[in-house]
Amino acid sequence: MDDKNLMDLVKELKFDGMKETLFSRLKEARENNLSYEEFMGFLLQDEKQLRGSKALSSKLRSARFEEEKTLETLDLTVYSAESKRIINHLGSGGYLREKKNIIILGPTGTGKTHLAQALGHDACRRGKKVRFIRASSMVAEFQGARADDSWKSVLNKYVRTDLLILDDFGLKALTHPQACDLYELIASKHINSSFVITSNRKTESWLELFPDPVMANAALDRIVHNSFCLVLDGESYRKNFIPKLPKEDCKK
């Protein structure tokens, strides 16, 4: 079989990774007298690498991150030694295997959302199904689902994730239906998967968000008792992005 026929076969079988590198690998094999096993091994690695890249891209799109953040781009120098230790531990991904949760607390601008999305990006690279959403947006989605009879479908969508990231939890108190929705979600997910929750509020004050204290305790006990709690205590990240006016403009 000549090179062209080999390429036609690769295309027919939809081996896109091999398609990109076949001719260069054939040249390499001939110039370096590679064995059949070595040549085939390189081609399979090319195919595996492309498929892995496509799978990651698909997972990142499905996660719906607001920005592409990674643990590598997180500036740890602004945090305490204890915060750094916890972040480095979380970066190992062990919490995903153990189905534990992460609660990230701290003032506005200290990098809570950055860290949450970075952990989500890391989980995607580990092959996990991730979803990032503002807590207020998810509450509104459940509310709309009650109106059009798609509530169960929406619940299942979030339950099926390996990691659900709820950003900015606790900005507003919950109505009774909203509290019920959140409780059902937590009760359905807490044993089989993980949450990352960011909030400006201390966990003790989360009880105040629920109209029913019994439901509040039942929901939060499932989240908090199985969580890593991280308080970001560094200087505001956002101060670094405030535009600086030229000196002459500052005098005006």
Buried (B, 14 or more C-beta within 10 A) or exposed (E): EEEEEBBEEBEEEEBBBBBBBBEEBBEBBEEEEBEEEBBBEBBEBBBEEBEEEEEBEEBBEBBEBEEEBBBEEBEBEBBEEEBEEBBEEBBEBEBBEEBBBBBBBBEEBBBBBBBBBBBBBBBBBBEBBBBBBBBBEBBEBBBEBEEEEBBEEBBEBBBBBBBBBBBBBBEEEBEEEBBBBBBBBBEBBBEEBBBBBBBBBEBEEBEEBBBBEEBBEBBBEBBBEBBBBBBBBBEBBEEEEEEEEEEEEEEE
